[in-house]
Amino acid sequence: MLDLCNKRWPRKLLLIACLLSVLVCVLISYRECCQPRRREDLADWGRGRNMVRSVWDEEISETFLSGRRQYRMHLQQARYVDANYNIDVRDDLPANPGPLDPDRRGRRDGTRRHRVRQTNPHNPLAFGYRDDEDRSSGTDATLNPLSSNLNASRKLPQVIIIGVKKGGTRALLEYLRLHPDIRAVGPEVHFFDRKYENGLEWYRRKMPPTIARQITMEKTPSYFITREVPARVYNMSRDVKLLVVVRDPVTRAISDYTQTVSKKNTKRFEELAFINNATGLVDTSWSAIRIGVYAKHLERWLQYFPLSQFMFVSGEELISNPGKEMGLVQNFLGIKKVVSEKHFYFNQTKGFPCLKKKEGSSSPHCLGRTKGRAHPDIEPNVIQRLRDFYRPFNMKFYQMTGRNFNWP
Ligand SMILES: Nc1ncnc2c1ncn2[C@@H]1O[C@H](COP(=O)(O)OS(=O)(=O)O)[C@@H](OP(=O)(O)O)[C@H]1O
C-alpha cells in the first residue's frame, strides 16, 4: 500500500506513455514512407506513363520496396509485351524465380499474374511487319486481340517455319499472324541451331502467351539446313508441324547474295558460285548454293518426321497469289480460313503484295526494306549453268514432296 502511494508511480506511467507514443509515431511514419505505394502515386512517379499503371500495377507495388531499379525493369517489361491486349497470364515459374529478367518476373511464391489491358485495338503493329529478321529477340504479342481476363500461358511451339532462308519466310509469318488462332514470336529465335544450350524452358519463355485454341509458332529459316536441328526438334515434340517456304534455288541464291552485298563488300556472284568459272563447276561449299539443294536437307528431316507433318509453301505463289497459298497453309494447320485474298493488295512501288490497311489504322503495310531488294544483274549463262546444276535436285524434291514447283 505504501508503494502504491509512492509518488514515483505517476512518473513511471508518464514515461511508458511517452515511449508508447514514440512507437506509434515510428509505425505511422514507416507506413507513410515505406509501404508499397498506391497505384496513383506510382503513375505520378512514372511521370505520365499510364501504360505502366494499367499493366504492371500489381507487380510494381509488390516490388516497390526494392526501389527504382526494379521499377525500370517493369517498365521495360511493359514495353516488351507491348501492352495492347488483355492478357491475364498465370504461369508457373520455378520456386526461386532468381533475378528478374523480361521473362522471369514473378512473385515470391514462384507464380506470376500479369494483367495487360487493351489500350489500342488498332495498334499499327497489328500487321506486325518487322523488316529485319535479325532484330534482337523478344516476344511480339501484338497481333491477336484477346478479350479480357482470358487465361493464357506460354507454350512450346506446335508449328515452326524452319526454312528456307530468303524463301519468303517473313511474309508467311506476318500473313499467318493475322489469324486470331495463331500467335508467333516476331524475331527469329535461333534456339535449335544457336541457343540450344539455353534449354527448352528458355525457349518456352520466348513464346507469346496463348489461350487454349491458339497455336504457338516461330520462324528461324536456318533450321532447315542445320544438321543437328531435326533431332533436337524431334526431342521437343514429335508432333510439331513444319512449314518450309521454298523458292527457285537460283533466285534464292541471288537473293541471299544480294543480302550479303548489302552488308559487306564481297566478290562477284559468279566468282563465288563456281569453283572455276572456266569449267563451270558449281561451288557447293558456298552456303548460298548449298541451301538450295532442298532435297538433301529434306532427307535429313525425313529421318525424324513423316512427310505429313510438313507443308512446302511456294515462295513464288506467296507473291503472285498470297490469298490462295495462305488458304493451303491454313488448311494444313487445321485452322479456319481467315486470311484470304481480301487481306492483300499488290503494291506497284514495292513490287510485292502488301497488307491492306486494317480498320482504324492509318496506312497499309508492306514488308520492310530488307525484303524485296533489287537483285544485281547476273549473266544469263551463269544463271543457266546454275539451273542445270539444280535441275536434278529439284526433280527429286518435287518427287519427295509431291508438289511440282515448276522452277525453270
Ligand atoms: N510481300 C512481300 N514483300 C516483300 N518480299 C516478299 C514478300 N513476299 C515474299 N517476299 C520474298 O521474301 C524474300 C525474303 O525471304 P525471307 O523473309 O525468308 O528472308 S529471310 O531469310 O528471313 O532473310 C524476299 O526476297 P528478295 O526479293 O530477294 O528480297 C522476297 O522475294
The ligand as an SDF file (V2000), in Angstrom:
LIG
                    3D

 31 33  0  0  0  0  0  0  0  0999 V2000
    5.0830   -9.4200  -99.5430 N   0  0  0  0  0  0  0  0  0  0  0  0
    6.3860   -9.4940  -99.7270 C   0  0  0  0  0  0  0  0  0  0  0  0
    7.1400   -8.3820  -99.6280 N   0  0  0  0  0  0  0  0  0  0  0  0
    8.4820   -8.4740  -99.7890 C   0  0  0  0  0  0  0  0  0  0  0  0
    9.1430   -9.6160 -100.0350 N   0  0  0  0  0  0  0  0  0  0  0  0
    8.4340  -10.7280 -100.1380 C   0  0  0  0  0  0  0  0  0  0  0  0
    7.0300  -10.7190  -99.9940 C   0  0  0  0  0  0  0  0  0  0  0  0
    6.5930  -11.9770 -100.1490 N   0  0  0  0  0  0  0  0  0  0  0  0
    7.6610  -12.7180 -100.3810 C   0  0  0  0  0  0  0  0  0  0  0  0
    8.7720  -11.9830 -100.3850 N   0  0  0  0  0  0  0  0  0  0  0  0
   10.0950  -12.5090 -100.6330 C   0  0  0  0  0  0  0  0  0  0  0  0
   10.6890  -12.8130  -99.3820 O   0  0  0  0  0  0  0  0  0  0  0  0
   12.0820  -12.7960  -99.6050 C   0  0  0  0  0  0  0  0  0  0  0  0
   12.7850  -12.7670  -98.2920 C   0  0  0  0  0  0  0  0  0  0  0  0
   12.6060  -14.0390  -97.7450 O   0  0  0  0  0  0  0  0  0  0  0  0
   12.6740  -14.2840  -96.2050 P   0  0  0  0  0  0  0  0  0  0  0  0
   11.6810  -13.4540  -95.4920 O   0  0  0  0  0  0  0  0  0  0  0  0
   12.5600  -15.7450  -95.9890 O   0  0  0  0  0  0  0  0  0  0  0  0
   14.1310  -13.7840  -95.8530 O   0  0  0  0  0  0  0  0  0  0  0  0
   14.9750  -14.1180  -94.5580 S   0  0  0  0  0  0  0  0  0  0  0  0
   15.5280  -15.4480  -94.7200 O   0  0  0  0  0  0  0  0  0  0  0  0
   14.1160  -14.0210  -93.4140 O   0  0  0  0  0  0  0  0  0  0  0  0
   16.0390  -13.1050  -94.5910 O   0  0  0  0  0  0  0  0  0  0  0  0
   12.2910  -11.5910 -100.4610 C   0  0  0  0  0  0  0  0  0  0  0  0
   13.4640  -11.8000 -101.2000 O   0  0  0  0  0  0  0  0  0  0  0  0
   14.1660  -10.6140 -102.0050 P   0  0  0  0  0  0  0  0  0  0  0  0
   13.2080  -10.2140 -103.0740 O   0  0  0  0  0  0  0  0  0  0  0  0
   15.4180  -11.1490 -102.5340 O   0  0  0  0  0  0  0  0  0  0  0  0
   14.3810   -9.5250 -101.0090 O   0  0  0  0  0  0  0  0  0  0  0  0
   11.0460  -11.5470 -101.3240 C   0  0  0  0  0  0  0  0  0  0  0  0
   11.2350  -12.0030 -102.6250 O   0  0  0  0  0  0  0  0  0  0  0  0
  1  2  1  0
  2  3  1  0
  2  7  2  0
  3  4  2  0
  4  5  1  0
  5  6  2  0
  6  7  1  0
  6 10  1  0
  7  8  1  0
  8  9  2  0
  9 10  1  0
 10 11  1  0
 11 12  1  0
 11 30  1  0
 12 13  1  0
 13 14  1  0
 13 24  1  0
 14 15  1  0
 15 16  1  0
 16 17  2  0
 16 18  1  0
 16 19  1  0
 19 20  1  0
 20 21  2  0
 20 22  2  0
 20 23  1  0
 24 25  1  0
 24 30  1  0
 25 26  1  0
 26 27  2  0
 26 28  1  0
 26 29  1  0
 30 31  1  0
M  END
$$$$
